[in-house]
Amino acid sequence: ALVFPTVDGKEAGRWAPDGRGNGTHIPTDFDPELEKKIQLLLEVGEECQTETELRNLVKKKPEFILYDGFEPSGRMHIAQGVFKAINVNKCTAAGGIFKFWVADWFALMNDKMGGDLDKIKVVGKYLIEVWKATGMNMEKVEFLWTSDEIEKHAESYWLQMLDITRLFNMTRIKKCCQIMGRGEDKLTAAQILYPIMQCTDIFHLKADICQLGVDQRKVNMLARDYCDASKRKLKPIILSHHMLYGLAAGQAKMSKSDPDSAVFMEDTAADVRRKILKAYCPLKPEDPDKQDNSMSLVEDTLKNPIIDYCKFIIFSNPGTTLAINGVTYNSAEEVKEAWCGERIPEADLKEAVINKLNNMLDAVRSHFSSNKEAAELLNLIMSYKKDALVPEPTVRCLKVFEQPKGYAVVFVPLPAGNQYKLTFDFVLSTLKGLVAAVDSQPQVALWLEDWSSFCLNKFGGDHKVIAAFYLALEEALKVMAPEVMKKVTVMHQSKEILKDPNMYWISVIDVGRKHNLEQIRSALPAGSSLEQAGQVVSTLMNVADVLAISNVGSSNVPVEIICQSSDVVKRVKLATTYIKDFLLEADRAKENKLSVPVVVDLDERATSSGVEVAYRPNPAYSLNLIIGEADNFINTYVKQAYCFIPKDGEEGKPDVEQNPCLDIIKTFVACKLIPADAVLQVKRKPENGGDETFASIKAMVDAFVDGKLHPGDMKAAVKDSVKAAMAPLFTAYKGNAVLKKAIKDMETFDKKMKKAKK
């Protein structure tokens, strides 16, 4: 062997000639055992992302974790059975621990086996028995059932899912939808959620290597992109195995829905013979324009499924040979060369393949005839096939209320995209809804969408700041309206979800399957475009929230949802429409536990009153006072507030539609912070008309329009009203440690965001 020195004289490696004019460069630190493990792993994949990362992993972590998942929904074809077993054995021989994610929960959501989880689990156990029979080494293989795992680790799993959601736009997620075989024009909202959840599985399982098929490559790449977006150092390595061709012409992969597209593990010898004899077996490549290359990372112009079976099934086990017409072939390449050279008749090639496949499947057939437990599983599976397993119509949703009394729920509007502080207007808007709720029903709840806020990347997805925002809101409401808040139950979305997380997320996916992306788009806030994956998921969650609120045990129990804005109304009406269109018939026929909520639009209520139509608060002209600021800021805010009246000789009339001073007085009345019969107390000199108390909003507005209430006098009176209403907050801010800390956390985040923009 020749020695190659480095510049400083140290040995860099050796060249080992092979005696045929070629050789291999062997680094100084070459470890033959390590290299053997790496080569075993590389044999598994049609692609490795990346080989450098794979080498570092195997070197530094001898017992690395690989993962693949499967939905126990029916039959197992030979690629999933024999080919997978061969690949798993190579991976575990290389030192890996292989974790199978048994997606029984997803099969339940998709109504497989009649929506019966027990039957789904039987199918899962049957598939495991098939792998045992094929020779899969189970010593370093784990089977984790999603129905158990996700429920046990619900908080960490779903927060991980929401974290992935908030960091990706729709364009990126849509690229993954190939894993469901759906084009963009046919996507349901649930199809956006599925790849995000599959990506979540990777991190939940702490997988070092994603060992799935090429058809799953895009969602596995999403996991690597997520690591970049979330600044994770170690990315999951992708080892994508080949997708075995379907047996018919033009089938890029096998299909469980087409029984003749593949050999299945429970096929009889006669089935195997019939399928292989009629299989597509081209001698030369066909027109490239007609070929489907979506499932291939390695060029193969021939696309002959019989040759494919030879390569990936028959010759996958080392030392395998294939005898055809007295000639022994040691590799699929040799068979392919002889076939393309027309040295093997098609009938003889197929006969040899039939014999090999049946020999492999004989071990499985024998296992299910000789092993009592396996035989019982097979008998159960066969009985399921005979039965028409149709899922019974049922309502699947969370339940948050127990007492059969009337309920009114106020959904707190989601914070605006750049809203990093709690404003007085936001508190007042929420309080207005609570006052209306308390006046309407005996049970009142304030619903805080903390997980939806995280999903939408509010406050940069900072859990601490999101919690601070809602905590500050709750404390501010208690200070400003203590008697109202004594009648209110504060409900955090996250805490309610975690009471029965599986049921909640099943309801989310059920909703997603019934809504397309255009319907989601229609429920977004005015002026919004559907760009982020979080918009889809949070909208589905909102519908699931309304379902949970509606699940009160009887259709006779009144439920109201109080909405303070048109944006909240749109989201809630999407939910009530879903209940009426898809759930009521099943619910009334069997359970009768849902009460269709009445949507109370406070803006619409103001409009219908006629006299106050022009005085609804206009967010564009709010005072925007920030909780935590000193009370002297009120003087500045009110002084600068827009309050138009025409000057002498100028055309026009006083503006009452875009007038924050009028708006805030109207809101104070709605919140019962000032008496309805003394809405404004104006103090002025006798020569200017003297002091005056306006007994209604109409009287105040009429005086303003007629020029009898000067903007300066009105602003002075409004300033006093605002200070009086906010006085408890100023006092509480100094003495309430909880409120003060929450405000400080938001201020710190606001400074951080401003600094990041510079």
C-alpha positions in Angstrom: 0.0 0.0 0.0 1.2 3.5 -0.9 1.4 6.1 1.9 0.2 9.7 1.2 1.9 12.3 3.5 0.2 15.6 4.3 2.0 18.9 4.0 3.3 18.7 7.6 4.6 15.2 7.1 1.8 13.4 8.8 0.2 10.4 7.2 -3.1 11.3 5.4 -4.1 7.9 4.2 -3.2 4.8 2.2 -4.1 3.6 -1.3 -5.0 0.0 -1.4 -4.8 -1.5 -5.0 -7.3 -4.2 -5.9 -5.0 -6.0 -8.4 -7.1 -5.0 -11.4 -5.8 -1.5 -11.9 -8.1 0.1 -9.4 -8.1 0.7 -5.7 -9.5 2.5 -2.7 -8.3 5.4 -0.7 -8.3 4.4 3.0 -8.1 7.4 5.5 -5.7 7.1 8.4 -8.6 6.8 10.9 -10.4 4.3 8.7 -12.6 1.9 10.8 -13.6 -1.1 8.8 -16.5 -2.0 11.2 -17.8 1.5 11.1 -17.6 1.6 7.3 -19.5 -1.7 7.1 -22.4 -0.2 9.1 -22.5 2.9 7.0 -22.6 0.8 3.8 -25.4 -1.3 5.1 -27.4 1.8 5.7 -26.6 3.3 2.3 -27.8 0.1 0.7 -31.2 0.8 2.1 -31.7 4.2 0.6 -32.2 5.3 -3.0 -31.1 8.7 -1.5 -29.4 9.8 1.7 -29.7 13.3 3.0 -26.9 13.6 3.8 -24.1 11.0 3.7 -21.8 13.3 5.7 -24.4 13.6 8.5 -25.0 9.8 8.4 -21.3 9.1 8.9 -21.1 11.5 11.8 -24.2 10.0 13.4 -23.0 6.4 13.2 -19.6 7.4 14.5 -20.9 9.4 17.5 -24.1 7.6 18.4 -23.8 3.8 18.0 -27.5 3.2 18.9 -29.2 5.7 16.7 -33.0 5.8 16.1 -34.7 5.2 12.8 -38.4 5.6 12.2 -41.1 4.5 9.7 -44.8 4.6 10.1 -47.8 2.7 8.8 -51.6 2.9 9.1 -53.1 -0.5 10.1 -55.9 -0.3 7.6 -55.8 -3.5 5.7 -53.5 -5.5 3.5 -49.8 -5.6 3.3 -48.1 -5.8 -0.1 -44.7 -7.4 -0.6 -42.8 -4.1 -0.6 -44.1 -3.3 2.9 -43.6 -6.9 4.0 -40.5 -8.5 2.6 -38.7 -5.4 1.3 -39.3 -3.5 4.6 -38.1 -6.5 6.7 -34.9 -6.7 4.7 -34.2 -3.0 5.1 -35.0 -3.0 8.8 -32.6 -5.9 9.3 -29.8 -3.9 7.6 -30.5 -0.9 9.7 -30.5 -2.8 13.0 -27.4 -4.7 12.0 -25.7 -1.3 11.6 -26.6 -0.6 15.2 -29.9 1.2 14.8 -33.0 1.0 16.9 -36.0 0.9 14.5 -39.2 2.5 15.8 -42.4 1.8 13.9 -45.1 4.4 14.4 -48.3 2.3 14.3 -50.9 4.9 13.2 -54.0 3.3 14.6 -55.3 6.7 15.8 -55.0 8.0 12.2 -56.8 4.9 10.9 -59.6 5.7 13.4 -59.8 9.3 12.2 -60.1 8.0 8.6 -62.9 5.6 9.6 -60.9 2.5 8.7 -62.3 -0.9 10.0 -65.7 0.8 10.6 -64.1 3.3 12.9 -63.5 0.6 15.5 -60.2 1.1 17.3 -60.1 -2.5 18.7 -60.4 -3.9 15.1 -57.7 -1.5 13.9 -55.4 -2.7 16.6 -56.0 -6.3 15.5 -54.9 -5.3 12.0 -51.8 -3.7 13.4 -50.9 -6.9 15.4 -51.5 -9.0 12.3 -49.1 -6.8 10.3 -46.5 -7.2 13.0 -46.9 -11.0 12.8 -46.4 -10.8 9.1 -43.0 -9.1 9.6 -42.0 -11.7 12.2 -42.8 -14.4 9.6 -40.7 -12.7 7.0 -37.6 -12.9 9.2 -37.5 -9.3 10.6 -35.2 -9.3 13.6 -37.3 -7.9 16.4 -34.5 -7.5 19.0 -34.0 -3.9 18.2 -37.4 -3.0 16.8 -40.1 -1.1 18.7 -43.8 -0.7 17.8 -45.3 2.5 19.2 -49.1 2.9 19.0 -50.2 6.4 18.2 -53.4 6.1 20.2 -51.4 5.5 23.3 -48.3 7.6 22.7 -50.1 10.9 21.6 -52.4 10.7 24.6 -49.6 10.1 27.0 -47.5 12.9 25.6 -50.3 15.2 24.4 -49.0 18.5 25.5 -45.5 18.1 24.0 -46.8 16.4 20.8 -49.4 19.0 20.0 -47.2 22.0 20.9 -44.6 20.5 18.6 -47.2 20.3 15.9 -48.3 23.9 16.4 -44.7 25.0 16.4 -44.1 23.4 13.0 -47.4 24.9 11.7 -46.5 28.5 12.7 -43.2 28.5 10.9 -44.4 27.5 7.4 -46.4 29.1 4.7 -49.0 27.4 2.6 -46.8 27.1 -0.5 -44.3 25.0 1.5 -46.9 22.7 3.0 -48.7 22.1 -0.3 -45.5 20.7 -1.7 -45.8 17.8 0.8 -49.3 16.9 -0.2 -48.0 14.3 -2.6 -47.9 12.0 0.4 -51.7 11.9 0.3 -51.8 11.7 -3.5 -53.9 14.9 -3.8 -53.5 17.8 -6.2 -53.7 21.3 -4.9 -57.1 21.9 -6.5 -58.6 19.0 -4.5 -57.1 19.7 -1.2 -59.2 19.7 2.0 -58.1 21.6 5.0 -57.2 18.3 6.7 -54.7 17.6 3.9 -52.8 20.6 5.1 -52.7 19.2 8.6 -51.6 15.6 7.8 -48.0 16.4 6.6 -47.5 18.7 9.6 -48.5 15.9 11.9 -46.2 13.4 10.1 -43.4 15.9 10.5 -44.3 16.2 14.2 -44.0 12.4 14.5 -40.3 12.6 13.6 -39.5 14.9 16.4 -41.8 13.2 18.9 -39.9 9.9 18.3 -36.6 11.7 18.5 -35.7 10.0 15.2 -32.2 10.4 13.9 -33.0 8.9 10.6 -36.3 8.9 8.6 -36.3 5.6 6.9 -39.4 5.9 4.7 -40.1 5.6 1.0 -39.3 8.1 -1.7 -43.0 9.0 -1.7 -42.5 10.5 1.8 -39.4 12.5 0.9 -41.1 15.9 0.7 -42.5 15.7 4.2 -39.2 14.4 5.5 -37.5 17.4 3.9 -40.0 19.6 5.7 -38.6 18.3 9.0 -35.1 19.4 7.9 -36.4 22.8 6.8 -38.1 23.1 10.2 -34.7 22.6 11.9 -33.4 25.6 9.9 -36.5 27.7 10.7 -36.4 26.8 14.4 -32.5 27.0 14.6 -32.1 23.3 15.6 -28.6 22.1 15.1 -29.2 18.4 14.4 -31.4 17.6 11.4 -33.1 14.2 10.9 -31.2 12.3 8.2 -33.4 11.1 5.3 -32.8 7.5 4.0 -35.5 7.1 1.3 -36.0 3.6 0.0 -37.1 2.7 -3.5 -40.8 2.5 -4.3 -41.5 -0.8 -6.0 -43.3 -0.4 -9.3 -46.9 -1.5 -9.7 -47.3 -4.6 -11.9 -49.3 -2.8 -14.6 -47.8 -0.4 -17.2 -47.3 3.1 -16.0 -47.8 2.4 -12.3 -45.0 4.3 -10.5 -45.8 2.4 -7.3 -48.0 -0.3 -5.9 -51.5 0.5 -4.8 -53.5 -1.2 -2.0 -56.7 -0.1 -3.7 -55.7 -2.1 -6.8 -55.1 -5.8 -5.8 -53.5 -6.6 -9.1 -50.9 -3.9 -8.8 -48.8 -5.9 -6.4 -48.2 -9.2 -4.8 -49.6 -9.1 -1.3 -48.3 -11.0 1.7 -51.5 -13.2 2.1 -51.7 -14.0 -1.6 -52.0 -17.7 -2.4 -49.5 -19.4 -4.8 -52.1 -19.2 -7.5 -52.6 -15.4 -6.9 -48.8 -14.9 -7.2 -48.7 -16.9 -10.5 -51.7 -15.1 -12.0 -50.3 -11.6 -11.1 -46.8 -12.2 -12.3 -47.8 -13.9 -15.6 -49.9 -10.9 -16.6 -47.5 -8.3 -15.3 -46.0 -5.6 -17.6 -42.5 -6.7 -18.7 -41.0 -4.3 -21.3 -37.9 -5.2 -23.2 -37.0 -1.7 -24.1 -37.8 1.8 -22.6 -41.0 3.3 -23.7 -41.7 7.0 -24.6 -40.1 9.0 -21.7 -43.0 11.5 -21.9 -45.4 8.7 -20.9 -43.4 7.7 -17.9 -44.2 8.7 -14.3 -40.9 9.5 -12.6 -42.5 11.1 -9.5 -41.5 8.2 -7.3 -38.0 7.7 -8.5 -34.7 9.4 -7.5 -32.6 7.1 -9.6 -33.0 7.1 -13.3 -34.5 3.9 -14.7 -35.8 4.2 -18.3 -36.9 0.6 -18.6 -39.3 0.6 -15.6 -39.8 -3.1 -15.7 -41.7 -4.3 -12.6 -40.4 -7.9 -12.9 -36.8 -6.7 -13.0 -37.7 -4.4 -10.1 -38.9 -7.4 -8.1 -35.6 -9.1 -8.9 -33.5 -6.2 -7.7 -35.4 -5.1 -4.5 -37.1 -8.3 -3.4 -35.2 -11.4 -4.6 -31.6 -10.1 -4.6 -32.0 -7.8 -1.5 -30.7 -10.6 0.7 -27.0 -11.1 0.3 -25.9 -14.4 -1.4 -29.2 -14.9 -3.3 -29.0 -16.4 -6.8 -31.7 -16.9 -9.5 -31.6 -19.9 -11.8 -33.2 -19.4 -15.3 -32.9 -22.1 -18.0 -29.8 -23.6 -16.4 -28.0 -20.2 -16.0 -27.4 -18.9 -12.5 -27.6 -15.2 -12.0 -26.0 -13.5 -9.0 -27.5 -10.0 -9.3 -30.4 -8.2 -10.7 -28.0 -6.3 -13.0 -27.0 -9.7 -14.6 -30.7 -10.6 -15.0 -31.5 -7.2 -16.6 -28.6 -7.4 -19.0 -29.6 -10.9 -20.1 -33.3 -9.9 -20.4 -32.5 -6.7 -22.5 -30.1 -8.8 -24.6 -33.0 -11.1 -25.3 -31.2 -14.1 -23.8 -34.1 -14.9 -21.4 -37.6 -15.7 -22.7 -40.3 -13.7 -20.8 -42.1 -16.9 -19.7 -39.0 -18.3 -18.2 -38.1 -15.1 -16.4 -41.6 -14.8 -14.9 -41.6 -18.5 -13.9 -38.3 -18.1 -12.0 -39.7 -15.0 -10.2 -42.9 -16.8 -9.3 -41.0 -19.6 -7.7 -38.8 -17.3 -5.7 -41.7 -15.2 -4.5 -43.7 -18.2 -3.5 -40.8 -19.6 -1.6 -40.5 -16.3 0.3 -44.2 -16.2 1.1 -44.3 -19.9 2.1 -42.6 -18.9 5.4 -45.5 -16.4 6.0 -48.2 -19.0 5.1 -46.5 -21.5 7.4 -46.4 -19.1 10.3 -50.1 -18.3 10.1 -51.0 -21.9 9.9 -48.7 -23.2 12.7 -48.6 -20.3 15.2 -51.8 -20.2 17.2 -51.8 -16.5 18.0 -51.0 -15.6 14.4 -53.8 -17.9 13.1 -56.3 -16.3 15.4 -55.3 -12.9 14.2 -55.7 -14.0 10.6 -59.1 -15.5 11.2 -60.2 -12.2 12.8 -58.9 -10.2 9.8 -60.8 -12.6 7.4 -64.0 -12.1 9.3 -63.6 -8.3 9.1 -63.3 -8.7 5.3 -66.6 -10.6 5.2 -68.4 -8.0 7.3 -69.4 -4.7 5.8 -67.7 -2.4 8.2 -69.4 0.9 7.9 -68.7 3.5 10.6 -71.8 4.6 12.6 -72.6 8.3 12.3 -71.5 9.9 15.5 -70.4 13.3 16.9 -66.8 13.4 18.0 -65.9 16.5 20.0 -64.6 17.7 23.3 -66.9 18.5 26.2 -66.1 21.5 28.4 -69.4 22.2 30.2 -71.1 19.8 32.7 -74.1 21.6 34.1 -77.3 21.6 32.0 -77.8 25.4 32.2 -77.8 28.2 29.7 -74.3 29.3 28.6 -72.9 32.5 27.0 -69.3 32.4 25.8 -67.2 35.3 24.9 -64.3 34.6 22.4 -61.5 37.0 23.0 -60.4 38.4 19.6 -57.0 37.1 18.6 -54.2 39.7 19.1 -53.3 41.7 15.9 -50.2 40.8 14.1 -48.1 43.6 15.5 -49.9 44.0 18.8 -47.2 43.4 21.4 -49.0 45.3 24.2 -52.4 45.2 25.9 -54.5 48.2 25.0 -57.3 49.7 27.0 -59.5 49.3 23.9 -58.9 45.6 23.8 -59.9 45.3 27.5 -63.0 47.3 26.9 -64.0 45.3 23.8 -63.7 42.1 25.9 -65.6 43.6 28.8 -68.4 44.8 26.6 -68.9 41.1 25.5 -68.9 39.9 29.0 -71.5 42.4 30.2 -73.7 41.3 27.4 -73.2 37.7 28.3 -73.9 38.2 32.0 -77.1 39.9 31.1 -78.1 37.0 28.9 -77.3 33.6 30.5 -76.7 32.2 34.0 -73.3 30.6 33.0 -70.7 32.8 31.4 -67.3 31.8 30.1 -64.4 33.8 28.7 -62.6 31.7 26.1 -58.8 32.5 25.7 -57.3 31.0 22.5 -53.7 30.7 23.7 -52.8 27.7 21.5 -54.4 29.3 18.4 -52.4 32.5 19.1 -49.2 30.4 19.2 -50.2 28.6 16.0 -50.6 32.0 14.3 -47.2 33.0 15.6 -48.6 35.8 17.7 -45.9 37.4 19.8 -43.3 35.5 17.7 -44.6 32.2 19.1 -43.2 33.1 22.6 -45.3 31.1 25.1 -44.3 33.3 28.0 -45.5 36.5 26.3 -48.7 34.9 25.0 -49.4 33.8 28.6 -48.5 37.2 29.9 -51.0 38.9 27.4 -53.9 36.8 28.5 -53.0 37.0 32.1 -52.8 40.8 31.9 -56.2 40.8 30.2 -57.7 38.7 32.9 -56.3 40.8 35.7 -57.3 44.0 34.1 -60.9 42.8 33.7 -61.0 41.8 37.4 -59.8 45.2 38.4 -62.1 47.2 36.2 -65.3 45.1 36.6 -64.9 42.9 39.7 -68.6 42.2 40.0 -68.9 41.1 36.4 -65.8 38.8 36.6 -67.2 37.0 39.7 -69.8 35.6 37.3 -67.3 34.6 34.6 -65.3 31.3 34.3 -62.0 32.0 32.5 -61.3 29.0 30.2 -57.8 28.6 28.6 -58.1 26.8 25.3 -54.9 24.8 26.0 -56.1 23.5 29.4 -59.5 22.5 28.0 -57.9 20.6 25.1 -55.7 18.7 27.4 -58.7 17.3 29.3 -59.4 15.0 26.4 -56.8 15.8 23.7 -57.5 12.8 21.4 -61.1 13.7 21.1 -60.4 17.3 20.5 -57.9 16.7 17.7 -60.1 14.1 16.1 -62.8 16.8 15.9 -60.3 19.2 14.4 -59.4 16.7 11.6 -63.1 15.8 11.1 -63.8 19.5 10.5 -60.8 19.7 8.1 -62.1 16.8 6.0 -65.4 18.7 5.4 -63.9 22.0 4.5 -61.8 23.0 1.5 -59.3 25.8 1.5 -61.7 28.3 -0.1 -64.1 27.9 2.9 -61.2 28.5 5.3 -60.2 31.6 3.3 -63.8 32.9 3.6 -63.6 32.7 7.4 -60.4 34.8 7.7 -60.4 38.4 9.0 -61.3 41.0 6.5 -58.5 41.9 4.1 -56.5 38.7 4.9 -55.2 36.3 2.3 -54.5 32.7 3.0 -50.8 32.5 3.2 -49.8 30.7 6.4 -50.4 27.1 7.5 -51.4 28.5 10.9 -54.4 30.2 9.4 -55.8 26.9 8.3 -55.1 25.0 11.6 -56.3 27.9 13.9 -59.5 28.1 11.9 -60.1 24.4 12.3 -59.4 24.7 16.0 -61.9 27.5 16.3 -64.6 25.3 14.8 -63.6 22.5 17.3 -63.8 25.0 20.1 -67.3 25.9 19.2 -68.2 22.2 19.0 -66.8 21.7 22.5 -68.9 24.6 23.7 -72.0 23.2 21.9 -71.6 19.8 23.5 -73.8 20.6 26.6 -75.7 17.3 26.7 -79.0 18.5 25.3 -80.3 20.4 22.3 -82.6 22.2 24.7 -79.9 24.0 26.7 -79.4 27.5 25.2 -75.9 28.4 24.2 -74.9 31.8 23.0 -71.5 33.0 21.6 -71.0 36.7 22.0 -68.9 38.3 19.2 -67.4 41.7 19.5 -66.3 42.0 15.9 -67.2 40.8 12.4 -64.0 38.8 12.3 -65.1 36.7 15.3 -68.6 36.4 13.8 -67.2 34.8 10.6 -65.2 32.2 12.4 -68.1 31.2 14.7 -70.6 31.1 11.8 -68.3 28.7 10.0 -68.7 26.4 13.0 -72.4 26.7 13.4 -72.9 26.0 9.7 -70.7 22.9 10.0 -72.9 21.7 13.0 -76.1 22.2 11.0 -74.8 20.7 7.7 -72.9 17.7 9.0 -73.6 16.8 12.6 -77.2 17.5 13.6 -78.7 14.5 11.8 -76.4 12.0 13.4 -76.7 13.8 16.8 -80.5 14.0 16.8 -80.8 10.3 15.7 -78.6 8.9 18.5 -77.2 11.3 21.2 -79.0 14.6 21.0 -76.1 16.3 22.9 -75.4 19.3 20.8 -77.1 22.7 21.1 -76.6 24.9 18.0 -75.2 28.1 19.4 -76.9 31.4 18.8 -74.3 33.9 17.3 -74.7 37.3 19.0 -73.1 40.0 16.9 -72.7 43.1 19.2 -72.1 45.3 16.2 -75.3 44.0 14.5 -77.2 44.5 17.8 -76.1 48.1 17.8 -77.1 48.5 14.2 -80.6 47.0 14.7 -81.2 49.6 17.5 -81.3 52.2 14.8 -80.4 55.3 16.8 -76.8 54.2 17.6 -75.8 52.9 14.1 -73.3 55.7 13.6 -71.7 55.3 17.0 -70.2 51.9 16.8 -66.5 51.9 17.8 -64.2 52.3 14.8 -60.9 50.5 15.5 -59.0 52.8 13.1 -59.9 55.8 15.3 -59.4 54.2 18.8 -57.6 56.0 21.6 -55.2 53.0 21.7 -54.2 53.6 25.3 -51.7 51.0 26.5 -52.1 49.3 29.9 -49.1 50.1 32.0 -48.5 53.7 30.8 -48.8 56.5 33.2 -52.1 58.4 33.5 -50.6 61.6 32.1 -50.6 59.9 28.7 -54.4 60.1 28.7 -54.2 63.8 28.4 -52.1 63.5 25.2 -54.2 60.7 23.7 -57.5 62.5 24.2 -56.1 65.9 23.2 -54.8 64.5 19.9 -57.9 62.4 19.2 -59.6 63.2 15.9 -62.7 65.3 16.4 -63.7 67.2 13.3 -66.1 70.1 13.1 -66.1 72.5 10.1 -64.8 76.0 10.7 -66.9 79.1 10.1 -67.8 79.3 6.4 -66.4 75.8 5.7 -68.7 73.2 4.1 -69.5 69.9 5.9 -70.8 68.9 9.2 -69.2 67.5 12.4 -67.9 63.9 12.0 -69.7 61.5 14.3 -68.7 58.3 12.4 -64.9 58.6 12.9 -64.8 60.1 16.3 -62.9 58.2 19.1 -64.3 60.4 21.8 -67.9 59.5 21.0 -66.9 55.9 20.5 -65.3 55.5 23.9 -68.3 57.0 25.7 -70.6 54.6 23.9 -68.3 51.7 24.9 -68.3 52.9 28.5 -72.1 52.8 28.5 -72.0 49.2 27.0 -69.5 48.1 29.7 -71.6 49.8 32.4 -68.6 51.8 33.5 -70.7 55.0 33.4 -74.5 55.3 33.9 -76.7 55.1 30.8 -78.6 58.2 32.0 -75.5 60.3 32.6 -73.2 59.5 29.7 -71.1 62.7 29.8 -70.7 65.4 32.4 -69.4 68.6 30.8 -67.9 71.4 33.0 -67.7 74.9 31.5 -68.0 78.5 32.4 -71.5 80.0 32.6 -70.8 82.3 29.7 -70.1 79.2 27.6 -73.3 77.5 28.6 -72.5 76.2 32.1 -72.1 72.7 33.3 -74.3 70.1 31.6 -75.0 66.3 32.0 -76.1 64.5 28.9 -78.7 61.8 29.7 -78.1 59.7 26.6 -75.7 59.1 23.7 -78.2 60.6 21.3 -78.5 63.8 23.3 -74.7 64.1 23.4 -74.3 63.5 19.6 -77.1 65.9 18.7 -75.5 68.6 20.8 -72.1 67.9 19.1 -73.7 68.0 15.6 -75.7 71.2 16.4 -72.6 73.0 17.6 -73.8 73.1 21.2 -71.0 70.8 22.4 -67.6 72.1 21.5 -64.8 69.5 20.8 -62.7 71.1 23.5 -65.4 70.7 26.1 -66.2 67.2 25.0 -62.5 66.1 25.1 -62.1 67.5 28.6 -65.2 65.6 29.8 -64.0 62.4 28.0 -60.6 62.7 29.5 -62.1 62.8 33.0 -64.3 59.8 32.1 -61.3 57.8 30.9 -59.2 58.6 33.9 -62.1 57.6 36.2 -62.5 54.3 34.4 -58.8 53.6 34.3 -58.1 54.7 37.9 -58.4 51.2 39.3 -55.9 49.9 36.7 -53.4 52.6 37.6 -53.7 51.7 41.2 -53.6 48.0 40.5 -50.6 48.3 38.3 -48.6 49.7 41.2 -49.8 47.1 43.7 -50.7 44.0 41.7 -47.5 42.1 41.2 -49.2 39.6 38.8 -50.5 42.3 36.5 -47.2 44.3 36.7 -45.1 41.3 35.8 -47.3 40.4 32.8 -47.1 44.0 31.5 -43.4 44.0 32.0 -43.0 40.7 30.0 -44.8 42.3 27.1 -42.8 45.5 27.3 -39.6 43.5 27.2 -40.8 41.6 24.1 -41.9 44.8 22.4 -38.4 46.3 22.9 -36.8 43.1 21.6 -38.9 43.2 18.4 -38.2 46.9 17.9 -34.5 46.2 18.3 -34.7 43.3 15.8 -36.2 45.6 13.1 -33.3 48.1 13.3 
